[in-house]
């Protein structure tokens, strides 16, 4: 009798009760739904990645020997993509990361969230992002992968048991993190990105959903793509004191250029602050054609290097030391900004890495340094951290992409320095853009709600 009243006995009963709950079918049914959604997410993003690669490859094959071809396809192609985006897939424009952040800030308002993440938006994002790259725009697949992943995970919510409903924030975080994981083949970066950029509050349930989603989606990606660094394995030395100068130079350069780049992203996208923004708000399709024409001009001047995400250009420069023109970094910045302003679906992660690598190569040549790969790695981290203002994610992404564990302290240092300097010039562009998307989504939801009320019978 005394044993049953003792604290030890109560603890044993509570432990047994928790163990029994683990085997309840409803709990396992909920886990199974999440895991199946994560598997579908992984397969979908693998298909999206293959489509992106095929689209960019086809563009370059068609352009080979036809330097004027972008003038014929980029402006009208951009106009068609933007028209379809605004007409049928509103919410799919741009990177996709601001939309996911806005959906997180919307709380559990499903009417607003549905205008930021949904299967309709995910389908449009994939098809139109691939089409935009075929037309020669400078954009990446990583930001869209975040929005696609979040959309798929949110769609699985309706299949969860009533007694095991998972909060939308958990699913958005898990889907967005899995998107980064599959796009870059970097599972650790996916977790860090979810913590640093997408969400601030985590608990045990968040961790379970997040980690299991990344695990399943990452396993799918490895099964199809293999377990290899995104840009291959580089010989980068041991990160000695000789890296002090490259860290300082690239940290300052990446912070200044990245901060200005981020500020221009926000200003150019605002519908009232600049002439460009007002033109875009008033004549979005015509504005997209003008941006496409400017990208075609930059493509002609650069010999075609600025088109696409920049992965091939960066990989060749890192793997074989292929020299890039000194003007490439500036040309790629301009092409990427114009592509983003146009309103096409497309991200900036891959172009930012290409820009940072080019900056590092330029600085290494100016310093007559034999460690060009080191400068390029530091440049990628610095510029990405300066633009996105997520320094932990930036250095972890690059570290995993180049197998750069030997210089992790150097990568971390340059990311933090660039982030500090970038904040002088700009706030976080993703969060600034997220506020715009959230305002627009709430306005559309309010207008549609009022329209439905007027149509309802009295």
C-alpha positions, 0 to 999 in steps of 0.5 A: 500500500505504501509502495503505491502511494510513493513518488517512485510508483507514480513515476513508474505509472506515468512512464508506462502510460506515456509508453502506451501512448507511443503505440497508439494508432492515432499517433503513428497515423499522424507520424506516417502522414508527416513522413509520407508528405516529407517523402513526397516533398523530396521527390517533388523537389528532385523533379523540380531540380531536374527540370531546372537543370534541363531548362538552363541546359536547353537555353544554353544549347539554343544560345550557342552560336546565337548570341542575339537569341535572348533578345527574342525570348527573354523579354516576351518570355518574361511577360508571359511568365509574369502574366500567368503568375499574376493571373493564375498563381498569385503569391508565387512571384519572387523568391518564396522565402518571404512568403513562408515568413509571412505565413508564419507571421499570419499565425493560424489564419488559414485564409491568409496562409492559403494565399502564401503557401498552397499546392496551387502556388507550389505547382505554379512556382515549379512550372513558371520558375523553370520557364523563366530560367529557360527564357534566360533570367538570372534566378535560383531554385533554392528560394522556390524550394522553400515555398514548395516544401512549406506548401506540401507540408501544409497540405498534409495537415488535412490528413492528420487525425483530429486528435493529433493536429500539428500547428501550422508553424511546425509544418511551415518550418519543417517544409521550408527547412527540407526545401533548403536541404534538398536544394543544396544537399545540406541537411545541417543547413536546413535545420540552421535556416529554419532556426535562424531565418524562418522561426525563433521559437522551438519546442520538443514537438517542433524538433520532432516534426522538423528533424523527421521531415528533413531526415526523410526528404534528405534521404530521398535526395541522397538516394537520387542525387548521391551524397556529395558536396554541391560544388565538390571537395576543395583543398582549402588548407587548415585555416591558419593566421594567413587567412586574416587578410582574406577574412577582413577584405571579403567580410567588408566587401561582402557586407557592403555589396550584400547590404546594398544589394538587399536594400535595392531588393526591397526598394525596387519591390515596393509599389510606391517608394521608387519609379521602378516600383510604381511602374511595376505596380501599374504595368507589371507585364510591360515592366517584366518585358523591360526587365527581360530586355535589360537582362538580354543586354547584360547577357550579350555583354557578358558572353552569356555568363549571367543567365541562369543560376550561376551554378555551372560558372561557379563550379568550373571556377572552383574546380578548375580555376576557370577565370571569370571576367572582372565585370562578372560580379557586377553584371550578375548582380544587375541581372539578378536584381532585374530578374527579381524586380520583374516578378518572375518566380525565382530565388537569389541564393544560387546567384548570390553564391556565384557573385560571391565566388566571382568577388573572391576570385577578383580579390585574389587576383588583385592580391596576387594570392595563390589561394584563389579557392580560399578567397572564393569560398570566403566570398560566397559566405560573405556575400550570401550573409550580407544579402540574406543577413543569416550568417549561420546559415550562410557559412553552414551552407557553404561549408557543406557545399565544399566540404570545408570543415577544416576552415569552419572558423574562418567561414564563420568569422567572415559571415559574422563580419559581413552580416554586421556591416550589411546591417548598416545599409539594409534591414533583412530583405526577407523580413521586409518583403514578408511584411509586404506579402503579408499585407497583400495577402490580408488585403486579398482575404478581406476583399474576398470575404467582403465579396462573399458576404455581399453575394450571400442571400439575405 
